[in-house]
Amino acid sequence: MRLTVEKAEVRNLDELVRIERECFTSEAFTKEQVEIMLRNQNAIALLARINDEAAGFIIGIIENYGTMKAGHIYTIDVAVKHRRRGVGKRLLEEMESISLMRGAETSYLEVKVDNSAARRLYRNQGYVKMEPLHDYYSSGVHGLRLKKQLKPG
């Protein structure tokens, strides 16, 4: 198995949207929303491939909060057939590294309360709970905002 990570671009849009819909169904970002994020000058978008097949991706945006910068991860997706192979962890580590290089001091993201696999990944990578998000995804579908302090080296 050869896992590689490359910059995701608009030319990868169909691959990204296919994986997004597989992972999130009703909560999936639309094709237009994914394209807008890819075109954002502050975005970091990475595509993981296993043996040249699209396996997953991550999109985040460096956001300014006064004098502080933070990386906000909007979506991290791993195709079902490629789960439990380190794809999500690798994408998250690469995102954090690039965010840090671009001046971000923290990284944050949102996750569904009942997504135990994702919550375990984030906990193992050092993310901690900031706040609950009542009805965040839809009525009765709650989320959590998580945060990680990024440190050089």
N, C-alpha and C positions, 0 to 999 in steps of 0.2 A: 504494500500500500504506500503510495507516494502522495503526501498531503502538501499542497502548496497554497500560498496566499498571494493574491495579486490585487491591484487596485481595481475596484469595480467601476465601470463607466456606463454611460447611456447605451452603448452598444450591447451591454449585457442585460438590458432591461427585461427582455422576455424571460431569460433564465431566472432572474431575481424574482419577478412577479409569480412565476410558476412555483417557486419554493415558498414564497410568502403566502400564497393561497393554500398550499399544502399544509403549512404550519399553523396558520391562524384562521382559516375559513372565514367566519362571519366578522371577525375583528381585523382582517387583513387590510393593509394599506392598499389603495387602488393603484393601478398602473400610473396614473397621473401623479399621485402623491409620491410614489417611489421616484419618478422622474424628477419632480421638483427637488426632492432631497439630494439626488445625485448631482443636480446642477448648482446646488448651493455652494458658494465659494468657501464656506466654512465647514463643509461636510468632509467626513472621512468615511469612505465606502470601500469595503474589502470583500473579495470573493474568494472562498476556499474551494479548491478542486482536489478531488481524489482521483488519481490516474487520469487527469484531464477532464473529468466529469464534474459539473457544478455540484458541490456538496452542501454549501451553505454560504451565508453572507451576513454582514453587519453594516449598519449605517448609523453614524453618530454625527453630531454637529457641535463644534466648539462655540460656546455661548459666552457672552460677556455679561458679568454682573458687577457693574461699577469697575473697580480696578482688578477684580478677580475673574479668571476664566475657568470654565468648567466644561467637561465633555459630557454631553447628554446622548446616551445611546437610545435611539428611537426604535430600532428593531435588530434582533439577532435571530437568525433562522438557520436550522439545520434540517436538510431533507431527511425524511423518515428512514430511508435505507442507509443513511450515513451516520445515524446517531450512535452514541456510546463509543466513538472512535477518536475523541479528542478534538473534534472540529470546533465546537462551541468554545472550548477553553482556549484554543489557539487564536480564534478570531478575537476573543475578549482581550487576550494578552497583547496582540498586535494593536488593537484599538487603543488600549491604555498607553502603550509605548508611544504611539504617534500623538495621542492627546497630550501627553507629557512634553514631548518635543515641541508641540505648538503652544506650550505655556499653560496648559490646564493644570490646576491644582487638585481638582477632584473630578470624579466620574460619577454620574448617576444614571439611573434607569428605572423603569416601571415594570412590574411583573404581576401576573394574575396570582391571587392568593392561592388558588388550587394547583398551580403549576409547580409541583414539588421537584421535578427534575431540574428546572431552571433555577429555582430557589436554592437548591443544593449546590449547583455550579457556582452561583453568585456568592453564596456563603463561603464556599471553599476558596474562592478567589479574593475574599476579604471585604465583600460588600456587607453593610449593616443597614438595618431598617431605619429609615428617617421618619416615615409617616404612613398611616393607612390611607387608602384612596377609596372611599365609599362610592359604589356605583360607577367606578372609573371606566370600565369597558362597556357596560350597559347596565340597565336596571337589574340589581341583584348580583352583578358580576364585579367583585371588588378586586382592587389591586393594592400593591405596596410600592412605595418609592424607596429605593435603596441607594446607598452612597458609599463611595470608597475614596479615601484620601490617596492621591497618587504621589509616589516618592521616586526621586531620581535613582537610577542605577539598581 
